[in-house]
């Protein structure tokens, strides 16, 4: 959705007001920045700004400067004071920086000489019963031939106390990593962004790159702001991305989708992997291991589990710790069907850049998530992105498992393409197939793939079973099992 541009013709305002010097009006048309609001697969309209408080609008001229300022006037005095102080501070800074100090020269100026203009508009959101968010859009027009300066200012307030809530107060461990992964996926898959993103987006949009440190909350999700010329051409303007709360489950304090509390009596009775499924594995017959990363995402992971259960088959799920906390019932079902569950880290960090302490902390957090959900800790680990350098190997206590067949399901999002990759591999005996449990297309492909593999004579086994029956070995902590091993 595009907002109307900030640029307002000063002469038109003069004519409309019919006055000179300082002027004040009660209303100003709301400006509209370029918006991108999204679901996981399709852009959707979710920017539902709400009018909070009374709109206060000021239009003033003091050549060479002009001001068009719009902001909410709140009934909560503590919140109102912070907003007024912010607006006055912006104006004071602008005046001090660009006003003419020579009073005689300034006296000769007319309204036509107002070539430096400060604009301010806002959106407001009711986040929850006790939280609101005000987003201010600042634009400085600095004269012909000079690019405008554009800034976004975000305020979250507790309506009970009137206190401001910072982004650091709102986000939890793993938030930056989850937001980074979502943004990279969306921007590299959708027009007009996928062909216009600047440079190495894996670095630009990395969790530590600063693009996800500031954000706004509304009733539906988290909005991130990407300035003009930051990661896209200026023609796209300022881009905003809304990530639904469901994609950031358990990663925010007091808003969104929180991880459900652990029920102690459920934890007291650990589930034994495979206890409810009777299967016989013939080491003389071909076998293959299906693996699914990044879950659980119940809506699609459950479809994958349905396909496995229907065919009395199993797979290995490398689950993300924060999602294990959010959706323990799905992980319980994975285990109950005889599937193997392993760690895919707590929040999908790039382990190649982590310290030894950070690796240990991640292992501990993830182990606790699995222990609380299913009563045991994972013994196998799939490194996010497959990144596992010598430093990681030296400090990872779990067995590290990669793959030998990459379906590229995350890229194609096409069940037919996924099946073509499988068929093109030829003999799959002893191989580990990489898929992801968070896409509808991967779930659909699994519904076709499982009966196909069985019809081709393959036994579907877990990664650990593959090591046991093909290599007579148990997967050992601190060792990596990858492409060469599973051939």
FENQUI-V858699 format. One record per pair of residues at least 24 apart in sequence whose ideal C-beta (glycine too) atoms are under 7 Angstrom apart, sorted by the first residue. I is the first residue (numbers start at 1). J is the second residue. Records with the same first field share a line. If there is no record, write none. Layout:
BEGIN
I = J  J
END
This chain:
BEGIN
1 = 35  45  47
2 = 32  34
3 = 31  32  33
4 = 29  31  32
6 = 31  119  139
7 = 141
8 = 68
10 = 66  111  114
13 = 59
14 = 111
20 = 111
21 = 61
22 = 60  61  62
23 = 59  60  61
24 = 58  59  60
25 = 57  59
26 = 57
27 = 57
28 = 57  59  68  70
30 = 121
31 = 119  121  137
33 = 137  237  238
34 = 236  237  238  239
35 = 240
36 = 239  240  241
37 = 242
38 = 186  241  242
39 = 244
40 = 247
43 = 190
46 = 220  221  242
48 = 218  219
49 = 123  124  125
50 = 124  125  126
51 = 124
52 = 124  126  132
61 = 111  114
63 = 109  110  111  113  114
64 = 100  109  113  114  115  116
65 = 95  98  99  114  116
66 = 114  117
67 = 91  118
68 = 117  119
69 = 120
70 = 120  121  122
71 = 120  122
72 = 122  124  134
76 = 159  162
78 = 162
79 = 157  162
82 = 164
83 = 134
87 = 120
90 = 118  120  138
91 = 118
94 = 118  140
115 = 143
116 = 141  142  143
117 = 141
125 = 216  217  218  219
126 = 219
127 = 217  218  219  255
128 = 255
130 = 158  159  160
131 = 156  158  159  165  255
132 = 157  159
133 = 216  217  218
135 = 216
150 = 227  228  238
152 = 225
154 = 214  216
156 = 217
167 = 213  214  215
169 = 253
170 = 252  253
171 = 251  252
172 = 251  252  253
173 = 347
174 = 251  322  346  347
175 = 248  251  252
176 = 207  212
177 = 207  347  348  349
178 = 247  248  251  347  348
179 = 212  224  243
180 = 205  206  207  212
181 = 348
182 = 243  247
183 = 224  241
186 = 241
192 = 236
193 = 232
196 = 232  233  236
197 = 231  232
198 = 231  232
201 = 231
204 = 231
217 = 255
220 = 244  245
221 = 245
222 = 248
249 = 323  326
250 = 322  325  326
251 = 322
257 = 326
259 = 325  326
260 = 328
262 = 372
267 = 372  375
269 = 375
270 = 374  375  376
271 = 332  335  336  374  375
273 = 335  338  340
274 = 338
276 = 336  338
277 = 314  337  338
279 = 312  338
281 = 459  461  465  469
282 = 459
283 = 469
285 = 459
286 = 429  457  458  459
287 = 429  458  459  461  466  469
288 = 428  429  431  433  453  458  460
289 = 316  432  433  461  462  463  466
290 = 315  433  435  460
291 = 315  316  318  403  432  433  434  435  463
292 = 317  435  436  437
293 = 318  344  382  434  436  437
294 = 320  344  436  437  438
295 = 319  323  437  438
296 = 323  327  330  331  437
297 = 437  438
298 = 327  330
300 = 437  438  439  440  442  443
301 = 330  437
302 = 330
303 = 443  447
304 = 437  443  446
305 = 333  334  337
307 = 446  447  450
308 = 337  339  450
309 = 337
311 = 450  451  454
313 = 450  454  460
314 = 338  339  460  461  462
315 = 339  460
316 = 340  342  462  463
317 = 341  437
318 = 342  343  344  382
319 = 344
320 = 344  345  347  348
321 = 345  346  347  365  366  369
322 = 346  347
324 = 369  370  373
325 = 369
328 = 373
331 = 373  374
332 = 373  374
335 = 374
339 = 462
340 = 462  463  464
341 = 370  378
342 = 378  380  381  382  401
343 = 378  381  398
344 = 382  384
345 = 384
348 = 384
349 = 384
350 = 384  385  387
351 = 383  384  387  388  392
352 = 387  389  392
356 = 395
359 = 392  395  396
363 = 397  398
380 = 463  464  475
388 = 480
393 = 478  480
396 = 478
397 = 477  478
398 = 477
399 = 475  476  477  479  481
400 = 479  480  481
401 = 463  475  481
402 = 482  483
403 = 432  433  434
404 = 431  432  483  486  487
405 = 431  432  433  434
406 = 434
407 = 433  434  435
409 = 435  436  439  441  442  445
410 = 436
413 = 439  441
414 = 441
415 = 441  444  445  448
418 = 445
419 = 445  448  449
422 = 449
428 = 458
430 = 466  470  486  487
431 = 486  487
432 = 463  466  486
END
